[in-house]
Amino acid sequence: MQYRPLLPLTLSLNYALHRYWLPGYHLFSISVHACSAVFCFLFFVHLLRRWEERVQLTRTAVAWWAAALYVVHPIAGFPVNYLVARDLLMMQMFLLAGLYVYVRLRLDGGAGWRWPLCLCLLLLALCAKTNAVTAPGMVFLLEFVVLGERLTAWRAWVRVAVWTVAVAGFLLWVRFGVGFSDAEQLLGGDCLSYLLTQFRVHVFNYLRNVIWPFEIRALPYVPAARSLLEWRVALGAAVIFGSLGTALALVRRAPFYSFCIFAYWGMAALESSVFPLHINVTDYRTYPSLPYLCLLIVLLVAKFPWRRVVYASLAVLTIYFGASAFYMNRHFRTGETFWRQSVRYGTHALGTMNYGMSLRGKNDREALRYLQRAVELNPNYYLGRINLGLCYISLGRHAEGIAEARAGAACASELCKDLAYFWLSQAYKAIGDVTQAYEAVRVALAHNQHNVEYLYEGSYLAQLCGDHATASAWLSNLHTRVENYQISRFMAGWSYQARGMNEAALAEYERAIAAAPDYPQVYANKGYALYALGRYAEAARAFEEHLRRVPGHPGSLISLSNCITRLKAKGD
């Protein structure tokens, strides 16, 4: 987890506008990425105003081709398709916009409003995703590499410091004002092993994806590296440090090439260096670095001595990347196609399990094969074992299913016990063992009494087991969080009614009708409660309402007849 308030905010706005209409979410992501490309173009156009090389392209053409490569590349296609990755898209857009405004400020001067606008855009980038903490480093490169400031130029250092203070202030506010720490949520593992692994993956995953994007996937399996003597690790380190050394050597002679190299590695460093994230590799992590690699490619191609070759080469690259992005988009059509790509090219237990789950209900025997494979890859993966158990049960192999589900619950960490035992309860429920299902959900609720779904399911199972007092307590807890969840108000009324508390039951039934007036059973139960209280006329109207929704229901017909008999006996 990260502190990224713009992610839930924009998702909520999408939901408020069009609920679950999927194209609306995609249009947002596409629009943000398109805006990023525009700001990328504007940033590069003004960045290149200091570029003096004689090549076959104008500065505007270089910026245009770089933005074109960036906007169509399949690496960008992943976060555009992956809805939750809109945080990265927004961060990129706001950061590129901020850098564009800053370059205009430095080259054109004046316009006192540009400083506040820079900092506002930086804040928006940080609120989208905290990867924007790299912004001061980008300003450092602009000042001392592109604009050629000397290291003794104190004004340049002050400008870098302004961005640094803004970032530091934001991080301090999040940590101590909000009480949230990205580092505590994201980091975990051996820094050295993680670094060695990143040496390898930068060449054999990330840079490969730039050239050959057809293996881009979710959750790629990459074993941790243990030694610098592994040849892939050594080669990756040589490429990284060799390119950084080249960039350092070119600072004065070819500052724009140097800037592109430093910016590429700098934007990637937060997630792919010594800071050990729980997942070693994510194929779209280099998205923030992509514009600078595209600019470097265009700058190098522009050095070809023949204009036609330059334009033909850039056109071929753009068509290739665009066509490959179009081809790769087919993997995002469904959960099955998405996870099939991961399984095809190698993923770990979670990816394998997700592919198996995408097949559930369509081909359970095939799903079983992949769920078994997920457990083989990680025997202690509690969710994999539980899902395997549920799949066994769906195929009629109840004993094996319960054994796997229980094994999964047993190996779950303390933080995951609630989820593990909730799904264990569903496994017992699936085979009709309500008593064991109730005991399992009690364990889940002992670990987490804040989850509405657990409270609802626990209340339902408690009612099936006749424990209406516990059901009432859990439903009261649930209703402090939401006014009504599915038919929870009806259930609350039923538990009161089962304990002879008919007035309390009627109050809940009225709330249930207000929340879900088309649920028929609430009218029948309301009728029984009113009948028990001797309010026969009201009970008759309730049974009539039930019969209006369920014509010919024998229980309501009999109860309505009894109400009429009672009213006649009273002379009403």
C-alpha positions as CSV (number, residue, x, y, z in Angstrom):
1,M,0.0,0.0,0.0
2,Q,1.0,3.6,-0.6
3,Y,-0.4,7.0,0.3
4,R,-2.0,8.0,-3.0
5,P,-5.3,9.9,-2.4
6,L,-5.8,10.8,-6.0
7,L,-6.3,7.1,-6.8
8,P,-9.5,6.4,-4.7
9,L,-10.7,10.0,-5.4
10,T,-10.6,9.5,-9.2
11,L,-12.1,6.0,-9.0
12,S,-14.9,7.4,-6.8
13,L,-15.6,10.1,-9.4
14,N,-15.7,7.6,-12.1
15,Y,-18.1,5.5,-10.1
16,A,-20.3,8.5,-9.3
17,L,-20.5,9.4,-13.0
18,H,-21.2,6.0,-14.6
19,R,-21.0,3.3,-11.9
20,Y,-19.4,0.1,-13.4
21,W,-19.4,1.1,-17.0
22,L,-15.8,0.0,-17.8
23,P,-15.1,2.2,-20.8
24,G,-15.4,5.2,-18.6
25,Y,-12.5,4.1,-16.4
26,H,-10.4,3.3,-19.5
27,L,-11.2,6.7,-21.1
28,F,-9.8,8.4,-17.9
29,S,-6.6,6.4,-18.1
30,I,-6.2,7.0,-21.8
31,S,-6.8,10.7,-21.4
32,V,-4.3,11.0,-18.6
33,H,-1.6,9.1,-20.6
34,A,-2.4,11.3,-23.7
35,C,-2.0,14.4,-21.5
36,S,1.4,13.0,-20.3
37,A,2.5,12.7,-23.9
38,V,1.5,16.3,-24.6
39,F,3.5,17.5,-21.6
40,C,6.3,15.2,-22.6
41,F,6.4,16.9,-26.0
42,L,6.3,20.4,-24.5
43,F,8.9,19.6,-21.9
44,F,11.3,18.2,-24.5
45,V,10.7,21.1,-27.0
46,H,11.9,23.6,-24.4
47,L,14.5,21.3,-23.0
48,L,16.1,21.1,-26.4
49,R,16.4,24.8,-26.8
50,R,19.9,24.5,-25.6
51,W,20.7,21.6,-28.0
52,E,23.3,22.7,-30.6
53,E,24.0,19.5,-32.6
54,R,23.5,19.6,-36.3
55,V,21.3,16.6,-37.2
56,Q,18.6,15.7,-39.6
57,L,15.7,16.7,-37.3
58,T,14.6,20.0,-35.8
59,R,14.2,20.3,-32.1
60,T,10.4,20.2,-32.4
61,A,10.7,17.0,-34.6
62,V,12.9,15.3,-32.0
63,A,10.5,16.1,-29.2
64,W,7.5,15.0,-31.3
65,W,9.0,11.6,-32.2
66,A,10.1,11.0,-28.6
67,A,6.6,11.7,-27.4
68,A,5.2,9.5,-30.2
69,L,7.3,6.6,-29.1
70,Y,6.4,7.1,-25.5
71,V,2.7,7.3,-26.1
72,V,2.4,4.1,-28.2
73,H,4.9,1.8,-26.4
74,P,3.4,-1.3,-24.9
75,I,5.1,-0.6,-21.5
76,A,2.7,2.4,-21.3
77,G,-0.1,0.1,-22.4
78,F,0.1,-1.9,-19.1
79,P,-0.8,0.9,-16.7
80,V,-3.3,2.3,-19.2
81,N,-5.2,-1.0,-19.2
82,Y,-4.6,-1.8,-15.5
83,L,-7.1,0.5,-13.8
84,V,-5.4,0.7,-10.4
85,A,-2.2,1.8,-12.1
86,R,-3.8,5.1,-12.9
87,D,-1.8,6.4,-9.9
88,L,1.4,6.0,-11.9
89,L,-0.2,7.6,-15.0
90,M,-1.3,10.7,-12.9
91,M,2.0,11.0,-11.2
92,Q,3.8,11.0,-14.6
93,M,1.4,13.6,-16.1
94,F,1.7,16.0,-13.2
95,L,5.5,15.6,-12.9
96,L,6.1,16.1,-16.6
97,A,3.8,19.2,-16.4
98,G,5.8,20.5,-13.5
99,L,9.1,20.0,-15.2
100,Y,7.8,21.7,-18.3
101,V,6.7,24.7,-16.3
102,Y,10.1,24.7,-14.5
103,V,12.1,24.7,-17.8
104,R,10.0,27.6,-19.1
105,L,10.7,29.4,-15.8
106,R,14.4,28.9,-16.1
107,L,14.7,29.7,-19.8
108,D,12.2,32.6,-20.1
109,G,12.4,34.0,-16.6
110,G,9.7,36.3,-15.2
111,A,6.2,35.0,-14.6
112,G,6.2,34.8,-10.8
113,W,3.1,32.5,-11.0
114,R,5.3,29.7,-12.4
115,W,7.0,28.8,-9.1
116,P,3.7,28.2,-7.3
117,L,2.4,26.3,-10.3
118,C,5.5,24.1,-10.2
119,L,5.0,23.3,-6.6
120,C,1.3,22.7,-7.0
121,L,1.9,20.2,-9.8
122,L,4.6,18.5,-7.7
123,L,2.1,18.2,-4.8
124,L,-0.5,16.6,-7.2
125,A,2.2,14.2,-8.5
126,L,3.0,13.2,-4.9
127,C,-0.7,12.7,-4.1
128,A,-1.0,10.5,-7.1
129,K,2.0,8.3,-6.3
130,T,5.0,9.0,-4.1
131,N,7.4,8.0,-6.8
132,A,7.4,11.7,-7.5
133,V,9.9,12.1,-4.7
134,T,12.5,11.8,-7.5
135,A,11.5,15.3,-8.7
136,P,14.4,17.1,-6.9
137,G,16.8,14.8,-8.7
138,M,15.3,15.7,-12.0
139,V,15.6,19.4,-11.2
140,F,19.3,18.7,-10.2
141,L,19.9,17.2,-13.7
142,L,18.2,20.1,-15.4
143,E,20.3,22.6,-13.5
144,F,23.7,21.0,-13.6
145,V,23.6,18.9,-16.7
146,V,21.2,20.5,-19.2
147,L,21.5,24.1,-18.2
148,G,25.2,23.7,-17.5
149,E,25.3,25.4,-14.0
150,R,28.5,25.0,-12.1
151,L,28.4,23.0,-8.9
152,T,29.4,26.2,-7.0
153,A,26.3,28.1,-8.3
154,W,24.4,28.6,-5.1
155,R,21.3,29.9,-6.8
156,A,20.9,26.6,-8.6
157,W,21.3,24.7,-5.3
158,V,18.6,26.9,-3.8
159,R,16.2,26.0,-6.6
160,V,16.9,22.3,-6.1
161,A,16.4,22.9,-2.4
162,V,12.9,24.4,-2.9
163,W,11.8,21.1,-4.6
164,T,13.6,19.1,-2.0
165,V,11.9,20.9,0.9
166,A,8.5,20.6,-0.8
167,V,9.0,16.8,-1.1
168,A,10.3,16.5,2.5
169,G,7.4,18.5,3.8
170,F,4.9,16.3,2.1
171,L,6.6,13.1,3.4
172,L,6.7,14.5,7.0
173,W,3.0,15.4,6.7
174,V,2.0,12.0,5.5
175,R,4.1,10.2,8.2
176,F,3.2,12.3,11.2
177,G,0.0,14.2,10.1
178,V,-1.8,11.3,8.4
179,G,0.1,8.7,10.4
180,F,1.0,6.6,7.4
181,S,4.4,5.2,6.3
182,D,4.9,4.0,2.7
183,A,8.2,2.4,3.8
184,E,6.5,0.2,6.4
185,Q,3.9,-0.9,4.0
186,L,6.1,-1.6,1.0
187,L,9.6,-2.5,2.1
188,G,10.7,-5.9,3.3
189,G,13.6,-8.2,2.5
190,D,17.3,-8.3,2.0
191,C,18.6,-5.0,0.4
192,L,21.7,-6.7,-1.1
193,S,19.8,-9.6,-2.7
194,Y,17.2,-7.1,-4.0
195,L,19.9,-5.0,-5.5
196,L,21.6,-7.9,-7.2
197,T,18.3,-9.1,-8.6
198,Q,17.7,-5.6,-10.0
199,F,21.0,-5.7,-11.8
200,R,19.7,-8.8,-13.6
201,V,16.2,-7.7,-14.3
202,H,17.1,-4.3,-15.7
203,V,18.7,-6.0,-18.7
204,F,16.8,-9.3,-18.9
205,N,13.3,-7.9,-18.1
206,Y,13.0,-4.2,-18.3
207,L,15.3,-3.3,-21.2
208,R,14.2,-6.5,-23.0
209,N,10.6,-5.3,-22.7
210,V,11.5,-2.1,-24.5
211,I,12.8,-4.0,-27.5
212,W,10.7,-7.2,-27.3
213,P,7.5,-6.3,-25.4
214,F,5.6,-9.5,-26.1
215,E,6.5,-11.1,-22.7
216,I,5.2,-8.2,-20.6
217,R,3.0,-9.7,-18.0
218,A,1.7,-9.4,-14.4
219,L,3.7,-10.9,-11.5
220,P,6.6,-12.3,-13.5
221,Y,8.6,-15.0,-11.7
222,V,12.1,-13.9,-11.1
223,P,14.2,-15.8,-8.5
224,A,16.3,-13.7,-6.2
225,A,19.9,-13.3,-7.1
226,R,22.5,-14.3,-4.5
227,S,25.9,-13.3,-5.9
228,L,27.5,-10.8,-8.2
229,L,29.3,-13.7,-9.8
230,E,26.1,-14.9,-11.5
231,W,26.7,-13.9,-15.2
232,R,23.4,-12.3,-15.7
233,V,23.8,-10.2,-12.6
234,A,27.4,-9.2,-13.6
235,L,26.2,-8.3,-17.1
236,G,23.4,-6.2,-15.7
237,A,25.7,-4.4,-13.3
238,A,28.1,-3.8,-16.2
239,V,25.3,-2.3,-18.3
240,I,24.1,0.0,-15.5
241,F,27.4,1.2,-14.3
242,G,28.8,1.4,-17.8
243,S,25.9,3.6,-19.0
244,L,26.2,5.8,-15.9
245,G,29.9,6.1,-16.4
246,T,29.3,7.1,-20.1
247,A,26.7,9.6,-19.0
248,L,29.2,11.2,-16.5
249,A,31.8,11.4,-19.2
250,L,29.4,13.1,-21.6
251,V,28.1,15.7,-19.1
252,R,30.1,18.6,-20.8
253,R,30.4,17.3,-24.4
254,A,26.9,15.9,-24.9
255,P,24.7,17.0,-22.0
256,F,21.4,15.8,-23.5
257,Y,22.6,12.2,-23.9
258,S,23.9,12.4,-20.4
259,F,20.6,13.8,-19.1
260,C,18.6,11.0,-20.7
261,I,20.7,8.3,-19.2
262,F,20.7,9.8,-15.7
263,A,17.0,10.5,-15.9
264,Y,16.2,7.0,-17.0
265,W,18.1,5.4,-14.1
266,G,17.0,8.0,-11.6
267,M,13.3,7.6,-12.3
268,A,13.7,3.8,-12.0
269,A,15.9,3.9,-8.8
270,L,13.0,4.3,-6.3
271,E,11.5,0.9,-7.1
272,S,14.4,-0.9,-8.7
273,S,17.6,-0.4,-6.7
274,V,18.4,-1.0,-3.0
275,F,14.9,-0.5,-1.6
276,P,13.5,-4.0,-1.3
277,L,9.9,-4.1,-2.4
278,H,7.9,-7.3,-1.7
279,I,7.7,-8.0,-5.4
280,N,11.0,-8.1,-7.2
281,V,9.7,-7.3,-10.7
282,T,6.8,-5.4,-12.1
283,D,6.9,-5.0,-15.8
284,Y,5.5,-1.5,-15.9
285,R,7.9,-0.1,-13.3
286,T,10.0,1.6,-16.0
287,Y,7.0,3.6,-17.2
288,P,8.2,6.8,-15.4
289,S,11.6,6.3,-17.1
290,L,10.2,5.6,-20.6
291,P,10.1,9.2,-21.9
292,Y,13.8,9.7,-21.3
293,L,14.7,6.4,-23.0
294,C,12.5,7.4,-26.0
295,L,14.2,10.8,-26.2
296,L,17.6,9.1,-26.1
297,I,16.6,6.7,-28.9
298,V,15.4,9.6,-31.1
299,L,18.6,11.6,-30.4
300,L,20.7,8.7,-31.5
301,V,18.7,7.9,-34.6
302,A,18.8,11.6,-35.5
303,K,22.6,11.3,-35.9
304,F,22.2,9.1,-38.9
305,P,23.6,11.1,-41.9
306,W,20.6,10.6,-44.2
307,R,17.3,12.3,-43.6
308,R,15.2,9.6,-45.2
309,V,16.9,6.9,-43.1
310,V,16.2,8.9,-39.9
311,Y,12.5,9.4,-40.7
312,A,12.1,5.8,-42.0
313,S,13.7,4.4,-38.9
314,L,11.6,6.5,-36.5
315,A,8.4,5.6,-38.5
316,V,9.2,1.9,-38.3
317,L,9.9,2.1,-34.6
318,T,6.6,4.0,-34.0
319,I,4.6,1.5,-36.1
320,Y,6.3,-1.5,-34.4
321,F,5.6,-0.2,-30.9
322,G,2.1,0.8,-31.8
323,A,1.3,-2.5,-33.4
324,S,2.8,-4.5,-30.6
325,A,0.8,-2.4,-28.1
326,F,-2.4,-3.2,-30.0
327,Y,-1.5,-6.8,-30.0
328,M,-0.7,-6.9,-26.3
329,N,-4.0,-5.2,-25.5
330,R,-5.8,-8.5,-26.2
331,H,-4.3,-9.9,-23.0
332,F,-6.4,-7.4,-21.0
333,R,-9.8,-8.5,-22.3
334,T,-10.6,-10.8,-19.4
335,G,-9.1,-12.2,-16.3
336,E,-8.5,-15.4,-18.1
337,T,-6.5,-13.9,-20.9
338,F,-4.6,-11.6,-18.5
339,W,-3.4,-14.3,-16.3
340,R,-2.8,-16.8,-19.2
341,Q,-0.1,-14.4,-20.4
342,S,1.6,-14.6,-17.0
343,V,1.4,-18.4,-16.8
344,R,2.7,-18.7,-20.4
345,Y,5.9,-16.8,-19.7
346,G,6.4,-17.6,-16.1
347,T,4.8,-16.4,-12.9
348,H,4.8,-17.4,-9.3
349,A,2.2,-18.9,-7.0
350,L,-0.1,-15.9,-6.9
351,G,-0.2,-15.5,-10.7
352,T,-0.7,-19.2,-11.2
353,M,-3.5,-19.3,-8.6
354,N,-5.2,-16.2,-10.2
355,Y,-5.2,-18.0,-13.6
356,G,-6.8,-21.1,-12.0
357,M,-9.4,-18.9,-10.3
358,S,-10.2,-17.2,-13.7
359,L,-11.2,-20.7,-14.9
360,R,-13.4,-21.5,-12.0
361,G,-17.0,-22.1,-13.0
362,K,-16.0,-22.5,-16.7
363,N,-13.6,-25.4,-16.5
364,D,-13.1,-26.5,-13.0
365,R,-10.9,-29.5,-13.9
366,E,-8.5,-27.2,-15.7
367,A,-8.7,-24.7,-12.9
368,L,-7.8,-27.6,-10.5
369,R,-4.6,-28.2,-12.4
370,Y,-3.3,-24.7,-12.0
371,L,-4.4,-24.4,-8.4
372,Q,-2.5,-27.6,-7.7
373,R,0.5,-26.0,-9.5
374,A,0.2,-22.9,-7.4
375,V,0.4,-24.9,-4.2
376,E,3.4,-26.9,-5.5
377,L,5.1,-23.6,-6.2
378,N,4.4,-22.4,-2.6
379,P,3.1,-25.0,-0.2
380,N,2.6,-22.4,2.5
381,Y,0.5,-20.0,0.4
382,Y,-2.6,-20.1,2.5
383,L,-5.0,-18.6,-0.1
384,G,-3.8,-21.0,-2.8
385,R,-4.5,-24.0,-0.6
386,I,-7.9,-22.7,0.4
387,N,-8.9,-22.0,-3.2
388,L,-7.6,-25.4,-4.2
389,G,-9.8,-26.8,-1.4
390,L,-12.9,-25.0,-2.7
391,C,-12.2,-26.3,-6.2
392,Y,-12.0,-29.9,-4.9
393,I,-15.3,-29.3,-3.2
394,S,-16.9,-28.0,-6.4
395,L,-15.8,-31.2,-8.1
396,G,-17.4,-33.4,-5.4
397,R,-14.1,-34.3,-3.7
398,H,-15.2,-33.0,-0.3
399,A,-12.7,-34.7,2.0
400,E,-9.7,-33.5,0.0
401,G,-11.3,-30.0,-0.3
402,I,-11.8,-29.6,3.5
403,A,-8.3,-31.0,4.2
404,E,-6.7,-28.4,1.8
405,A,-8.9,-25.5,3.2
406,R,-7.9,-26.5,6.8
407,A,-4.3,-26.7,5.9
408,G,-4.5,-23.2,4.3
409,A,-6.1,-21.7,7.3
410,A,-3.5,-23.3,9.6
411,C,-0.5,-21.9,7.6
412,A,-2.0,-18.3,7.3
413,S,0.0,-15.6,9.1
414,E,-1.6,-13.9,12.1
415,L,-2.4,-10.9,9.9
416,C,-4.3,-13.1,7.4
417,K,-6.2,-15.4,9.9
418,D,-9.4,-13.5,9.5
419,L,-9.5,-14.0,5.7
420,A,-8.3,-17.6,5.9
421,Y,-10.9,-18.7,8.4
422,F,-13.7,-16.8,6.6
423,W,-13.0,-18.8,3.5
424,L,-12.6,-22.0,5.6
425,S,-16.2,-21.3,6.8
426,Q,-17.3,-21.0,3.1
427,A,-15.7,-24.4,2.4
428,Y,-17.6,-26.0,5.3
429,K,-20.8,-24.2,4.2
430,A,-20.3,-25.6,0.7
431,I,-20.4,-29.2,1.9
432,G,-23.4,-28.4,4.2
433,D,-21.5,-28.5,7.6
434,V,-23.1,-25.4,9.1
435,T,-21.8,-26.1,12.6
436,Q,-18.1,-26.1,11.5
437,A,-18.8,-23.2,9.2
438,Y,-20.1,-21.2,12.2
439,E,-17.1,-22.2,14.3
440,A,-14.7,-21.1,11.5
441,V,-16.4,-17.7,11.0
442,R,-16.2,-17.1,14.8
443,V,-12.4,-17.4,14.5
444,A,-12.4,-14.9,11.6
445,L,-14.5,-12.4,13.6
446,A,-12.3,-12.9,16.7
447,H,-9.4,-11.6,14.5
448,N,-11.4,-8.9,12.7
449,Q,-14.8,-7.5,13.8
450,H,-14.6,-4.5,11.4
451,N,-15.3,-6.4,8.1
452,V,-18.9,-6.0,7.1
453,E,-18.9,-9.2,5.0
454,Y,-17.6,-11.3,7.9
455,L,-20.3,-9.8,10.2
456,Y,-23.0,-10.5,7.7
457,E,-21.9,-14.1,7.0
458,G,-21.3,-14.8,10.7
459,S,-24.8,-13.5,11.5
460,Y,-26.4,-15.7,8.9
461,L,-24.5,-18.8,10.1
462,A,-25.3,-18.0,13.7
463,Q,-29.0,-17.9,12.8
464,L,-28.8,-21.2,11.1
465,C,-27.3,-22.6,14.3
466,G,-29.9,-21.0,16.4
467,D,-27.6,-18.6,18.2
468,H,-29.7,-15.5,17.7
469,A,-28.2,-13.5,20.6
470,T,-24.8,-13.6,18.8
471,A,-26.4,-12.9,15.5
472,S,-28.0,-9.8,17.0
473,A,-24.8,-8.6,18.5
474,W,-22.9,-9.0,15.2
475,L,-25.7,-7.3,13.2
476,S,-25.7,-4.4,15.6
477,N,-22.0,-4.0,15.0
478,L,-22.5,-4.2,11.2
479,H,-25.2,-1.5,11.4
480,T,-22.9,0.9,13.1
481,R,-20.8,0.7,9.9
482,V,-23.5,0.6,7.2
483,E,-27.2,1.3,7.3
484,N,-28.1,-1.9,5.5
485,Y,-26.0,-4.7,3.9
486,Q,-27.9,-6.9,1.5
487,I,-30.8,-8.1,3.8
488,S,-29.0,-7.4,7.1
489,R,-32.0,-5.4,8.5
490,F,-34.4,-8.2,7.8
491,M,-31.9,-10.6,9.5
492,A,-31.7,-8.4,12.5
493,G,-35.5,-8.4,12.7
494,W,-35.6,-12.2,12.4
495,S,-33.2,-12.6,15.3
496,Y,-35.3,-10.4,17.5
497,Q,-38.4,-12.2,16.5
498,A,-36.9,-15.6,17.2
499,R,-36.2,-14.4,20.7
500,G,-39.8,-13.1,21.2
501,M,-38.8,-9.4,20.9
502,N,-41.5,-8.5,18.4
503,E,-41.5,-4.7,18.9
504,A,-37.7,-4.6,18.2
505,A,-38.3,-6.9,15.3
506,L,-40.9,-4.6,13.8
507,A,-38.5,-1.6,14.1
508,E,-35.9,-3.6,12.1
509,Y,-38.5,-4.7,9.5
510,E,-39.5,-1.1,8.9
511,R,-35.8,-0.2,8.2
512,A,-35.6,-3.3,6.0
513,I,-38.6,-2.2,3.9
514,A,-37.1,1.3,3.6
515,A,-33.8,-0.1,2.4
516,A,-35.2,-2.9,0.1
517,P,-39.0,-2.5,-0.4
518,D,-39.1,-5.3,-3.0
519,Y,-37.8,-8.1,-0.7
520,P,-41.0,-10.1,-0.2
521,Q,-40.1,-12.2,3.0
522,V,-39.9,-9.1,5.2
523,Y,-43.7,-8.5,4.8
524,A,-44.5,-12.1,5.8
525,N,-42.3,-11.8,8.9
526,K,-43.7,-8.4,9.7
527,G,-47.1,-10.0,9.6
528,Y,-46.2,-12.7,12.0
529,A,-44.7,-10.2,14.5
530,L,-47.8,-8.1,14.3
531,Y,-50.1,-11.1,14.7
532,A,-48.1,-12.2,17.8
533,L,-48.7,-8.7,19.2
534,G,-52.5,-8.9,18.5
535,R,-52.4,-6.2,15.8
536,Y,-54.5,-8.3,13.4
537,A,-55.5,-5.5,11.0
538,E,-51.9,-4.4,10.4
539,A,-50.8,-8.1,10.2
540,A,-53.5,-8.7,7.5
541,R,-52.1,-5.8,5.4
542,A,-48.6,-7.1,5.8
543,F,-49.7,-10.6,4.6
544,E,-51.6,-9.0,1.7
545,E,-48.3,-7.1,0.7
546,H,-46.5,-10.5,0.8
547,L,-49.2,-12.2,-1.4
548,R,-49.0,-9.3,-3.8
549,R,-45.3,-10.1,-4.4
550,V,-45.6,-13.9,-4.0
551,P,-49.1,-14.8,-5.2
552,G,-50.6,-17.9,-3.7
553,H,-48.1,-18.4,-1.0
554,P,-49.8,-21.0,1.3
555,G,-48.4,-19.7,4.6
556,S,-49.5,-16.2,4.0
557,L,-52.9,-17.3,2.7
558,I,-53.5,-19.3,6.0
559,S,-52.1,-16.4,8.1
560,L,-54.3,-13.9,6.3
561,S,-57.3,-16.1,6.9
562,N,-56.5,-16.3,10.6
563,C,-56.2,-12.5,10.8
564,I,-59.6,-12.1,9.2
565,T,-61.1,-14.7,11.6
566,R,-59.6,-12.9,14.6
567,L,-60.9,-9.5,13.4
568,K,-64.4,-11.0,12.9
569,A,-64.3,-12.5,16.3
570,K,-63.5,-9.1,17.7
571,G,-66.2,-7.5,15.6
572,D,-63.7,-5.3,13.7
